[in-house]
Amino acid sequence: MRKVIAAINMTIDGFCDHTAGLPDEEIHQHYTELLDQGDVILYGRTTYQLMEFWRTFLENPSEDESMNEFARAINKIQKIVFSHTLKNTDWESATVANLGLKETVSELRQQSGKNIFIGSRSLIIQLLKFNLIDEYQLCIHPVVEGKGLPLFENIQDRKILKLVKTKTFKGGVVALYYEPKQ
């Protein structure tokens, strides 16, 4: 069975904001390597549309090769977008989901392949409630944002996680790897 991994950036005060982090070469390399370990990533519409930014580097490469490598990795991986308003995509490796989130993840888990990544806060919250996440990879940036969307919002049931690994980056970012405690 394939592993479902929630991978997301957040601030030290618990907010998910793609503009609040401190991305650098090491962070880009980390996520490029992570994407190589999977073959599908699930997004909500908002995060998907933010990720479309990376398409610009395919035609107009950056001077920072780590950004170009990440752009190639995000371009290559299959993306499934969950949206009530978006009806189609023009990104060749992206499709709009035709099933609900729970059904899609259950179906993907039964197929052979690499890891299934969850890259949107809203999807992580929903899948947490369904107990369908096998691992949480929280990349904590040393920023106090003070506002935004908290990762674990509106969770009614207590969830206990077990820390299985940590990774510290030179720029002060810490990746925490958790699994649900059985």
Residue, then its C-alpha position, 0 to 999 in steps of 0.5 A: m500500500r502506498k504511503v500518504i504524506a502530508a508535506i507543508n511549510m509553516t511558520i513557527d507560530g503554526f501558520c501556513d503561508h507560502t509567502a512567509g517562509l524562508p526558501d533557499e537553495e537547501i529548502h528547494q533541494h529538499y523539496t526536489e528530492l521529496l518530489d522524486q519519492g512520489d508520483v502524485i501530489l494532491y492540491g486544493r485550488t488555491t495552493y495549486q494556483l500558487m504552485e503554477f508560479w513554478r511553470t515560469f522557470l521552465e521557459n525562463p530559468s532562474e540564475d538559481e539552479s535549485m529553483n530550476e530543479f524544483a520547477r522541473a520536479i513539480n512540473k513532472i509529478q502528477k497533480i490532482v486538484f480538488s476544487h468546486t470552481l475549477k473545471n480544468t487545468d492547462w498544466e499538462s501534469a495536472t487534472v481536476a479530481n473527478l471523485g471526492l478526496k476520501e475516495t481518491v486517496s483510498e483508490l490511489r493507496q490501492q494502486s502500485g506506485k510511489n508516495i502520495f503527497i498532500g500539499s494543501r492545508s485544507l486537504i491535510i485537515q480533511l484527511l487528518k479527520f479521515n485518519l488517512i495520513d501516514e506521515y506528516q512532514l512539517c517544515i517549520h520556518p523560523v518566522v513568527e507571522g502573527k496572522g494567517l491560516p493555522l494548519f490544524e484548525n477546527i480539529q475536534d478529536r485529539k490526535i497523538l503523533k510520534l516524532v520519527k525524524t528531524k532534519t535541521f537546515k543551515g538557514g534555521v528551518v527544521a523539518l519534523y517528521y511525525e507518524p500517527k501513534q497507534 
